[in-house]
Amino acid sequence: MGAIARELPHSFEAALKLAQGILSGSEWLVRRGSIPAEAEQIVIAAAGLQSRLELYSRIKDRLNDEAGQKVIVMAMARAEGKILQHLIGHQDFMDHRYEVGPEVLVPRPETEVLVRTAMERLSVPPVPEPRLGLEVGLGSGAISIELLCHFPALRMRATELTPEARALAGRNAARILPAPDRLQVLAPADPLQVLEPFLSATEERLGADFLISNPPYLQQDDPIDPDVVKGEPGTALFAPPGNPLHFYRAIAQSGHRLLRDGGQVFLEMPSFRAIAIEWVFRDNGWDTEILRDLAGEERILVARARST
Ligand SMILES: C[S@@+](CC[C@H](N)C(=O)[O-])C[C@H]1O[C@@H](n2cnc3c(N)ncnc32)[C@H](O)[C@@H]1O
């Protein structure tokens, strides 16, 4: 790629300017208004720094040629539409840094709202401290790992379809959790299974305190950023064709069997299907509540089995 033709930057300041210049070649990034922040992240990652603070405290320092070359290569790949987090290799989520790559969805800020909601609702007296939680669709592991860090007595059982994501989540768990065996990972037998891995793990009622999920929920013709479709795994984005509510319906229909009395369900959902998803739960005997994300979109469903 044309990277070699560019003059290498010899200071952090020059690298920042060069990265900004390369990124400015992309109209889409200009429209997003994210160029200064992305240029910083590229230089920090290329030079192996830890933080913005370190970058700006060394801004006039000399940058070695290898790091300078990396800045150019990464900025050009980003300008061509590669996902930033795939280039820098990580994403910060709540209290930790998660390894990410093309094999998993990059954890999103709206999912932090999901996790914070679960943490709050599971801490309201007289709700007992949670001991067993379930997650459908582990991905990078960010949801389960943050919950495990927050609730010391908790164990999580999580399903994940792809072996690549299971391996990556295992690396994140091993790095972040002092006792990674508090996270048990199960594989569904086929992509349409939702709760079967939990159900087959036990003959009796499992009695979990909660179930949480950010399942694949899109359809090909939904309004989606083309770079997301190009760069992130289809298995993470898309529900079965023609059946966008597949994961929600399965949880609404059989979730009771996995939870203790008073157990709760926390789900992320697309705002444009929030009402339909809420009705699936109401029809199946759940009390529901919809919460909004930071952008004001209806994004989180909280459901509790209606007492009979
Ligand atoms: C939207 S991503 C969520 C990842 C992560 N929990 C997060 O919020 O960042 C959905 C995840 O579900 C996984 N998945 C897809 N079908 C599945 C299935 N039938 N059972 C379990 N996991 C599945 C995908 O591979 C993907 O990792």
Ligand as a Chemical Component Dictionary entry (heavy atoms), coordinates in Angstrom:
data_LIG
# 
_chem_comp.id                   LIG 
_chem_comp.type                 NON-POLYMER 
_chem_comp.pdbx_formal_charge   0 
_chem_comp.three_letter_code    LIG 
# 
loop_
_chem_comp_atom.comp_id 
_chem_comp_atom.atom_id 
_chem_comp_atom.alt_atom_id 
_chem_comp_atom.type_symbol 
_chem_comp_atom.charge 
_chem_comp_atom.model_Cartn_x 
_chem_comp_atom.model_Cartn_y 
_chem_comp_atom.model_Cartn_z 
_chem_comp_atom.pdbx_ordinal 
LIG C1  C1  C 0  -24.661 -9.060  19.200 1  
LIG S1  S1  S 1  -23.337 -10.156 19.610 2  
LIG C2  C2  C 0  -23.144 -9.774  21.334 3  
LIG C3  C3  C 0  -21.762 -10.048 21.855 4  
LIG C4  C4  C 0  -21.515 -9.537  23.283 5  
LIG N1  N1  N 0  -22.382 -10.197 24.231 6  
LIG C5  C5  C 0  -21.709 -8.045  23.344 7  
LIG O1  O1  O 0  -22.767 -7.587  23.785 8  
LIG O2  O2  O -1 -20.815 -7.300  22.909 9  
LIG C6  C6  C 0  -24.172 -11.714 19.606 10 
LIG C7  C7  C 0  -23.298 -12.929 19.865 11 
LIG O3  O3  O 0  -24.136 -14.094 19.827 12 
LIG C8  C8  C 0  -23.466 -15.144 19.166 13 
LIG N2  N2  N 0  -24.482 -16.081 18.666 14 
LIG C9  C9  C 0  -25.150 -16.095 17.497 15 
LIG N3  N3  N 0  -26.041 -17.103 17.465 16 
LIG C10 C10 C 0  -25.950 -17.736 18.670 17 
LIG C11 C11 C 0  -26.601 -18.854 19.259 18 
LIG N4  N4  N 0  -27.566 -19.518 18.612 19 
LIG N5  N5  N 0  -26.251 -19.218 20.511 20 
LIG C12 C12 C 0  -25.273 -18.550 21.180 21 
LIG N6  N6  N 0  -24.601 -17.493 20.671 22 
LIG C13 C13 C 0  -24.955 -17.085 19.439 23 
LIG C14 C14 C 0  -22.654 -14.457 18.091 24 
LIG O4  O4  O 0  -21.590 -15.262 17.640 25 
LIG C15 C15 C 0  -22.214 -13.186 18.834 26 
LIG O5  O5  O 0  -20.985 -13.398 19.481 27 
# 
loop_
_chem_comp_bond.comp_id 
_chem_comp_bond.atom_id_1 
_chem_comp_bond.atom_id_2 
_chem_comp_bond.value_order 
_chem_comp_bond.pdbx_ordinal 
LIG C1  S1  SING 1  
LIG S1  C2  SING 2  
LIG S1  C6  SING 3  
LIG C2  C3  SING 4  
LIG C3  C4  SING 5  
LIG C4  N1  SING 6  
LIG C4  C5  SING 7  
LIG C5  O1  DOUB 8  
LIG C5  O2  SING 9  
LIG C6  C7  SING 10 
LIG C7  O3  SING 11 
LIG C7  C15 SING 12 
LIG O3  C8  SING 13 
LIG C8  N2  SING 14 
LIG C8  C14 SING 15 
LIG N2  C9  SING 16 
LIG N2  C13 SING 17 
LIG C9  N3  DOUB 18 
LIG N3  C10 SING 19 
LIG C10 C11 SING 20 
LIG C10 C13 DOUB 21 
LIG C11 N4  SING 22 
LIG C11 N5  DOUB 23 
LIG N5  C12 SING 24 
LIG C12 N6  DOUB 25 
LIG N6  C13 SING 26 
LIG C14 O4  SING 27 
LIG C14 C15 SING 28 
LIG C15 O5  SING 29 
# 
